[in-house]
Amino acid sequence: MKKILILSTTLALMASANITQQNTNSYQQNMSHMSQHNPYAQNYYGLSKPIMDKIQSSFPGAFIVDVDWEEFGYEIKLSNNMEMFFDRNGNFLGQKWDD
């Protein structure tokens, strides 16, 4: 009886370890896929891809500090003290150094 109990416990632990490994692999594949196809996974502001692309290409390494909704569209403040302006359709309007 003890052998059956030990065997069933061992099988349950092995199955649990296998499921955990599968979940870990699935998570790693999903994160890898996300970073390859969406380099802006940290887009907490819900900005469109063209806006994020323009920010990244203009100031690589800078990150968004604040986003304000204005009458014309978006005013986006970056970590390098640059302000970028986009209309409601995501078209780039201009930029200036923050005062």
DSSP file (Angstrom, degrees, kcal/mol; ACC not computed):
  #  RESIDUE AA STRUCTURE BP1 BP2  ACC     N-H-->O    O-->H-N    N-H-->O    O-->H-N    TCO  KAPPA ALPHA  PHI   PSI    X-CA   Y-CA   Z-CA
    1    1 A M     >        0   0    0      0, 0.0     4,-2.2     0, 0.0     5,-0.2   0.000 360.0 360.0 360.0 -40.6    0.0    0.0    0.0
    2    2 A K  H  >  +     0   0    0      1,-0.2     4,-2.8     2,-0.2     5,-0.2   0.879 360.0  54.3 -63.2 -37.0    2.9    2.3    0.9
    3    3 A K  H  > S+     0   0    0      2,-0.2     4,-2.6     1,-0.2    -1,-0.2   0.894 108.6  48.1 -64.7 -39.4    4.4    1.6   -2.5
    4    4 A I  H  > S+     0   0    0      2,-0.2     4,-2.7     1,-0.2     5,-0.2   0.907 112.7  48.7 -66.6 -41.7    1.2    2.6   -4.3
    5    5 A L  H  X S+     0   0    0     -4,-2.2     4,-2.2     2,-0.2    -2,-0.2   0.920 114.0  45.7 -64.3 -44.5    1.0    5.8   -2.3
    6    6 A I  H  X S+     0   0    0     -4,-2.8     4,-2.5     2,-0.2    -2,-0.2   0.914 114.1  49.3 -64.9 -42.8    4.6    6.7   -3.0
    7    7 A L  H  X S+     0   0    0     -4,-2.6     4,-2.4     2,-0.2    -2,-0.2   0.914 112.4  46.6 -64.0 -44.1    4.2    5.9   -6.7
    8    8 A S  H  X S+     0   0    0     -4,-2.7     4,-2.2     2,-0.2    -1,-0.2   0.882 113.2  49.6 -67.7 -37.0    1.0    8.0   -7.0
    9    9 A T  H  X S+     0   0    0     -4,-2.2     4,-2.4    -5,-0.2    -2,-0.2   0.912 111.4  49.5 -65.3 -42.6    2.6   10.9   -5.2
   10   10 A T  H  X S+     0   0    0     -4,-2.5     4,-2.4     2,-0.2    -2,-0.2   0.920 111.5  48.5 -62.5 -44.4    5.7   10.7   -7.4
   11   11 A L  H  X S+     0   0    0     -4,-2.4     4,-2.4     1,-0.2    -1,-0.2   0.896 111.0  50.8 -63.2 -40.6    3.6   10.6  -10.5
   12   12 A A  H  X S+     0   0    0     -4,-2.2     4,-2.3     2,-0.2    -2,-0.2   0.912 111.3  47.9 -64.4 -42.1    1.5   13.6   -9.3
   13   13 A L  H  X S+     0   0    0     -4,-2.4     4,-2.5     2,-0.2    -2,-0.2   0.893 111.6  50.1 -65.3 -40.1    4.7   15.6   -8.6
   14   14 A M  H  X S+     0   0    0     -4,-2.4     4,-2.2     2,-0.2    -2,-0.2   0.910 111.5  48.3 -65.1 -41.7    6.2   14.7  -12.0
   15   15 A A  H  X S+     0   0    0     -4,-2.4     4,-2.3     2,-0.2    -2,-0.2   0.904 112.0  49.7 -64.5 -41.2    3.0   15.8  -13.7
   16   16 A S  H  X S+     0   0    0     -4,-2.3     4,-2.4     2,-0.2    -2,-0.2   0.910 110.8  49.2 -64.2 -42.4    2.9   19.0  -11.8
   17   17 A A  H  X S+     0   0    0     -4,-2.5     4,-2.3     1,-0.2    -1,-0.2   0.888 110.7  51.2 -63.9 -38.8    6.6   19.8  -12.6
   18   18 A N  H  X S+     0   0    0     -4,-2.2     4,-2.3     2,-0.2    -2,-0.2   0.911 110.7  47.6 -65.5 -42.9    5.8   19.1  -16.3
   19   19 A I  H  X S+     0   0    0     -4,-2.3     4,-2.6     2,-0.2    -2,-0.2   0.906 111.5  51.1 -64.4 -42.0    2.9   21.5  -16.3
   20   20 A T  H  X S+     0   0    0     -4,-2.4     4,-2.4     2,-0.2    -2,-0.2   0.914 110.8  48.5 -61.5 -43.1    4.9   24.2  -14.6
   21   21 A Q  H  X S+     0   0    0     -4,-2.3     4,-2.6     2,-0.2    -2,-0.2   0.903 111.3  50.1 -64.2 -41.1    7.7   23.8  -17.2
   22   22 A Q  H  X S+     0   0    0     -4,-2.3     4,-2.6     2,-0.2    -2,-0.2   0.916 111.4  48.6 -63.2 -42.4    5.2   24.0  -20.0
   23   23 A N  H  X S+     0   0    0     -4,-2.6     4,-2.4     2,-0.2    -2,-0.2   0.900 111.7  49.6 -63.7 -41.0    3.7   27.2  -18.5
   24   24 A T  H  X S+     0   0    0     -4,-2.4     4,-2.5     2,-0.2    -2,-0.2   0.929 112.4  47.2 -63.5 -45.7    7.1   28.7  -18.1
   25   25 A N  H  X S+     0   0    0     -4,-2.6     4,-2.4     1,-0.2    -2,-0.2   0.910 112.2  50.1 -62.2 -42.6    8.0   27.9  -21.7
   26   26 A S  H  X S+     0   0    0     -4,-2.6     4,-2.4     2,-0.2    -1,-0.2   0.911 111.3  48.7 -62.5 -43.1    4.7   29.3  -22.9
   27   27 A Y  H  X S+     0   0    0     -4,-2.4     4,-2.6     2,-0.2     5,-0.2   0.924 111.7  48.9 -62.5 -45.3    5.3   32.5  -20.9
   28   28 A Q  H  X S+     0   0    0     -4,-2.5     4,-2.3     1,-0.2    -2,-0.2   0.894 111.7  49.2 -63.4 -39.8    8.8   32.9  -22.2
   29   29 A Q  H  X S+     0   0    0     -4,-2.4     4,-2.6     2,-0.2    -1,-0.2   0.911 111.8  49.0 -65.3 -41.8    7.6   32.3  -25.8
   30   30 A N  H  X S+     0   0    0     -4,-2.4     4,-2.5     2,-0.2    -2,-0.2   0.918 113.0  46.4 -64.1 -43.6    4.9   34.9  -25.4
   31   31 A M  H  X S+     0   0    0     -4,-2.6     4,-2.5     2,-0.2    -1,-0.2   0.885 113.1  49.8 -66.5 -38.1    7.2   37.5  -23.9
   32   32 A S  H  X S+     0   0    0     -4,-2.3     4,-1.8    -5,-0.2    -2,-0.2   0.925 112.2  47.8 -64.9 -44.1    9.8   36.8  -26.7
   33   33 A H  H  X S+     0   0    0     -4,-2.6     4,-2.2     1,-0.2     5,-0.3   0.903 111.9  50.8 -62.0 -41.7    7.1   37.2  -29.3
   34   34 A M  H  X S+     0   0    0     -4,-2.5     4,-2.5     1,-0.2    -2,-0.2   0.922 110.5  47.3 -64.3 -45.0    5.8   40.4  -27.7
   35   35 A S  H  < S+     0   0    0     -4,-2.5    -1,-0.2     1,-0.2    -2,-0.2   0.824 113.7  48.9 -69.7 -29.1    9.2   42.0  -27.5
   36   36 A Q  H  < S+     0   0    0     -4,-1.8    -1,-0.2    -5,-0.2    -2,-0.2   0.899 123.7  28.9 -74.3 -40.7   10.0   41.1  -31.2
   37   37 A H  H  < S+     0   0    0     -4,-2.2    -2,-0.2     1,-0.2    -3,-0.2   0.630 129.5  36.5 -98.2 -15.4    6.7   42.4  -32.6
   38   38 A N    ><  +     0   0    0     -4,-2.5     3,-0.8    -5,-0.3    -1,-0.2  -0.675  56.7 172.7-138.1  82.2    5.9   45.2  -30.1
   39   39 A P  T 3  S+     0   0    0      0, 0.0     3,-0.3     0, 0.0    -1,-0.1   0.606  79.3  63.5 -67.4  -7.2    9.1   47.0  -29.0
   40   40 A Y  T >   +     0   0    0      1,-0.2     3,-1.4    -3,-0.1    -5,-0.1  -0.235  57.5 137.0-108.7  43.5    6.8   49.5  -27.2
   41   41 A A  T <   +     0   0    0     -3,-0.8    -1,-0.2     1,-0.3    -6,-0.0   0.718  65.7  66.5 -62.3 -18.9    5.3   47.0  -24.8
   42   42 A Q  T 3   +     0   0    0     -3,-0.3     2,-1.7     1,-0.1    -1,-0.3   0.052  64.7 131.9 -90.2  26.1    5.7   49.6  -22.1
   43   43 A N    X   +     0   0    0     -3,-1.4     3,-0.7     1,-0.2    -1,-0.1  -0.602  21.2 164.3 -81.1  86.1    3.1   51.9  -23.7
   44   44 A Y  T 3   +     0   0    0     -2,-1.7    -1,-0.2     1,-0.2    -3,-0.0   0.598  65.7  63.4 -78.7 -11.0    1.1   52.8  -20.7
   45   45 A Y  T 3  S-     0   0    0     -3,-0.1    -1,-0.2     2,-0.0    -2,-0.1   0.496 102.2-121.8 -97.0  -4.2   -0.6   55.7  -22.3
   46   46 A G    <   +     0   0    0     -3,-0.7     2,-0.1     1,-0.2    -2,-0.1   0.777  52.0 164.8  70.6  26.2   -2.5   53.9  -25.1
   47   47 A L        -     0   0    0      1,-0.1    -1,-0.2     2,-0.1    -4,-0.0  -0.419  40.8-100.7 -75.8 152.8   -0.7   56.0  -27.8
   48   48 A S     >  -     0   0    0     -2,-0.1     4,-2.2     1,-0.1     3,-0.3  -0.267  29.3-110.2 -71.3 160.0   -0.9   54.8  -31.4
   49   49 A K  H  > S+     0   0    0      1,-0.2     4,-3.1     2,-0.2     5,-0.2   0.882 116.3  56.2 -59.4 -42.2    2.1   52.9  -33.0
   50   50 A P  H  > S+     0   0    0      0, 0.0     4,-2.1     0, 0.0    -1,-0.2   0.891 109.3  47.5 -60.0 -36.6    2.9   55.9  -35.4
   51   51 A I  H  > S+     0   0    0     -3,-0.3     4,-2.3     2,-0.2    -2,-0.2   0.944 114.1  45.9 -66.6 -47.4    3.3   58.2  -32.3
   52   52 A M  H  X S+     0   0    0     -4,-2.2     4,-2.6     1,-0.2     5,-0.2   0.893 112.0  52.4 -62.9 -39.5    5.4   55.6  -30.5
   53   53 A D  H  X S+     0   0    0     -4,-3.1     4,-2.6     2,-0.2     5,-0.2   0.916 109.6  48.7 -61.8 -43.4    7.5   55.0  -33.6
   54   54 A K  H  X S+     0   0    0     -4,-2.1     4,-2.1    -5,-0.2     5,-0.2   0.904 112.4  48.1 -65.1 -41.9    8.2   58.8  -34.0
   55   55 A I  H  X S+     0   0    0     -4,-2.3     4,-2.7     2,-0.2    -2,-0.2   0.946 114.5  46.1 -62.3 -48.0    9.2   59.2  -30.4
   56   56 A Q  H  < S+     0   0    0     -4,-2.6    -2,-0.2     1,-0.2    -1,-0.2   0.889 115.1  45.6 -65.1 -40.0   11.5   56.2  -30.5
   57   57 A S  H  < S+     0   0    0     -4,-2.6    -1,-0.2    -5,-0.2    -2,-0.2   0.843 117.6  44.0 -73.8 -31.7   13.1   57.2  -33.8
   58   58 A S  H  < S+     0   0    0     -4,-2.1    -2,-0.2    -5,-0.2    -1,-0.2   0.883 132.2  15.7 -78.2 -39.7   13.6   60.8  -32.7
   59   59 A F  S >< S-     0   0    0     -4,-2.7     3,-1.9    -5,-0.2    -1,-0.2  -0.579  74.8-166.4-138.6  72.1   14.9   60.2  -29.2
   60   60 A P  T 3  S+     0   0    0      0, 0.0     3,-0.1     0, 0.0    -4,-0.1  -0.359  79.8  23.8 -60.2 136.4   16.0   56.6  -28.7
   61   61 A G  T 3  S+     0   0    0      1,-0.4     2,-0.2    -2,-0.0    -5,-0.1   0.126  95.9 113.0  94.2 -21.1   16.5   55.9  -25.0
   62   62 A A    <   -     0   0    0     -3,-1.9    -1,-0.4    -7,-0.2     2,-0.3  -0.531  51.7-155.5 -79.5 151.8   14.1   58.6  -23.9
   63   63 A F        -     0   0    0     -2,-0.2    16,-2.2    -3,-0.1     2,-0.3  -0.891  24.3 -93.6-127.4 161.3   10.9   57.6  -22.2
   64   64 A I  E     +A   78   0A   0     -2,-0.3    14,-0.3    14,-0.2     3,-0.1  -0.546  34.7 175.1 -76.7 130.0    7.5   59.2  -21.8
   65   65 A V  E     -     0   0A   0     12,-3.3     2,-0.3     1,-0.4    13,-0.2   0.767  67.2  -4.0-100.1 -38.2    7.0   61.2  -18.5
   66   66 A D  E     -A   77   0A   0     11,-1.5    11,-2.9     2,-0.0     2,-0.4  -0.993  51.7-154.4-157.5 149.1    3.6   62.6  -19.2
   67   67 A V  E     -A   76   0A   0     -2,-0.3     2,-0.4     9,-0.2     9,-0.2  -0.994  14.4-168.8-128.0 124.5    0.9   62.8  -21.8
   68   68 A D  E     -A   75   0A   0      7,-3.0     7,-2.6    -2,-0.4     2,-0.7  -0.937  18.1-136.8-113.4 136.3   -1.6   65.7  -21.9
   69   69 A W  E     +A   74   0A   0     -2,-0.4     5,-0.2     5,-0.2     2,-0.2  -0.826  32.7 177.2 -90.0 117.4   -4.7   65.8  -24.0
   70   70 A E        -     0   0    0      3,-3.5     3,-0.2    -2,-0.7     5,-0.0  -0.602  46.2 -95.4-112.8 175.2   -5.0   69.2  -25.6
   71   71 A E  S    S+     0   0    0      1,-0.2    17,-0.1    -2,-0.2     3,-0.1   0.867 126.2  43.7 -58.8 -37.3   -7.5   70.7  -28.0
   72   72 A F  S    S-     0   0    0      1,-0.1    16,-0.9    15,-0.1     2,-0.3   0.734 125.8 -91.6 -81.9 -23.2   -5.2   70.0  -31.0
   73   73 A G  E    S+ B   0  87A   0     14,-0.3    -3,-3.5    -3,-0.2     2,-0.4  -0.919  76.8   3.0 151.7-125.1   -4.3   66.4  -29.8
   74   74 A Y  E     -AB  69  86A   0     12,-2.7    12,-2.1    -2,-0.3     2,-0.5  -0.821  37.8-166.4-107.9 138.6   -1.4   65.1  -27.6
   75   75 A E  E     -AB  68  85A   0     -7,-2.6    -7,-3.0    -2,-0.4     2,-0.5  -0.986  20.5-167.7-114.5 115.9    1.4   67.0  -25.8
   76   76 A I  E     -AB  67  84A   0      8,-3.1     8,-2.7    -2,-0.5     2,-0.5  -0.916   8.1-155.5-114.2 122.4    3.9   64.3  -24.8
   77   77 A K  E     -AB  66  83A   0    -11,-2.9   -12,-3.3    -2,-0.5   -11,-1.5  -0.826  13.5-156.5 -98.5 132.0    6.7   65.1  -22.3
   78   78 A L  E >   -A   64   0A   0      4,-2.8     3,-1.6    -2,-0.5   -14,-0.2  -0.617  29.9-109.4-106.1 165.1    9.8   63.0  -22.5
   79   79 A S  T 3  S+     0   0    0    -16,-2.2   -15,-0.1     1,-0.3    -1,-0.1   0.661 116.0  61.8 -66.8 -17.1   12.5   62.2  -20.0
   80   80 A N  T 3  S-     0   0    0    -17,-0.2    -1,-0.3     2,-0.1     3,-0.1   0.186 121.8-103.6 -94.5  16.9   15.0   64.4  -21.9
   81   81 A N  S <  S+     0   0    0     -3,-1.6    17,-3.9     1,-0.3     2,-0.4   0.660  78.9 136.4  69.5  19.6   12.9   67.5  -21.3
   82   82 A M  E     - C   0  97A   0     15,-0.2    -4,-2.8    13,-0.0     2,-0.5  -0.781  42.3-153.4 -94.0 140.8   11.6   67.4  -24.9
   83   83 A E  E     -BC  77  96A   0     13,-3.2    13,-2.3    -2,-0.4     2,-0.4  -0.964  10.5-166.1-111.3 131.2    7.9   68.0  -25.6
   84   84 A M  E     -BC  76  95A   0     -8,-2.7    -8,-3.1    -2,-0.5     2,-0.4  -0.909   5.7-150.3-117.4 146.5    6.4   66.5  -28.7
   85   85 A F  E     +BC  75  94A   0      9,-2.9     8,-3.3    -2,-0.4     9,-1.3  -0.960  15.9 174.6-123.7 133.0    3.1   67.4  -30.3
   86   86 A F  E     -BC  74  92A   0    -12,-2.1   -12,-2.7    -2,-0.4     6,-0.2  -0.977  26.8-123.6-133.7 145.0    0.7   65.2  -32.3
   87   87 A D  E >   -B   73   0A   0      4,-2.4     3,-1.9    -2,-0.3   -14,-0.3  -0.214  44.0 -89.3 -78.0-179.8   -2.7   65.8  -33.6
   88   88 A R  T 3  S+     0   0    0    -16,-0.9   -15,-0.1     1,-0.3    -1,-0.1   0.689 128.2  55.4 -66.3 -18.3   -5.7   63.5  -32.8
   89   89 A N  T 3  S-     0   0    0      2,-0.1    -1,-0.3   -41,-0.0   -16,-0.1   0.421 121.9-104.4 -92.6   0.0   -4.9   61.3  -35.8
   90   90 A G    <   +     0   0    0     -3,-1.9     2,-0.3     1,-0.3    -2,-0.1   0.535  69.7 148.6  90.6   7.2   -1.3   60.8  -34.6
   91   91 A N        -     0   0    0      1,-0.1    -4,-2.4     2,-0.0    -1,-0.3  -0.587  53.0-113.0 -77.5 136.1    0.4   63.1  -37.1
   92   92 A F  E     +C   86   0A   0     -2,-0.3    -6,-0.3    -6,-0.2     3,-0.1  -0.513  36.4 174.9 -70.9 128.7    3.5   64.8  -35.8
   93   93 A L  E     -     0   0A   0     -8,-3.3     2,-0.3     1,-0.4    -7,-0.2   0.727  51.3 -70.2-105.6 -31.7    3.1   68.5  -35.4
   94   94 A G  E     -C   85   0A   0     -9,-1.3    -9,-2.9     2,-0.0    -1,-0.4  -0.964  38.2-121.0 161.9-177.0    6.3   69.6  -33.8
   95   95 A Q  E     +C   84   0A   0     -2,-0.3     2,-0.3   -11,-0.2   -11,-0.2  -0.984  17.6 178.9-153.2 158.7    8.6   69.6  -30.8
   96   96 A K  E     -C   83   0A   0    -13,-2.3   -13,-3.2    -2,-0.3     2,-0.3  -0.982  38.1 -94.9-157.7 156.3   10.2   72.0  -28.3
   97   97 A W  E     -C   82   0A   0     -2,-0.3   -15,-0.2   -15,-0.2     2,-0.2  -0.575  48.8-110.3 -73.0 136.3   12.4   71.9  -25.3
   98   98 A D              0   0    0    -17,-3.9    -1,-0.1    -2,-0.3   -21,-0.0  -0.449 360.0 360.0 -67.7 136.4   10.4   72.0  -22.1
   99   99 A D              0   0    0     -2,-0.2    -1,-0.1    -3,-0.0    -2,-0.0   0.464 360.0 360.0 -75.8 360.0   10.8   75.3  -20.2
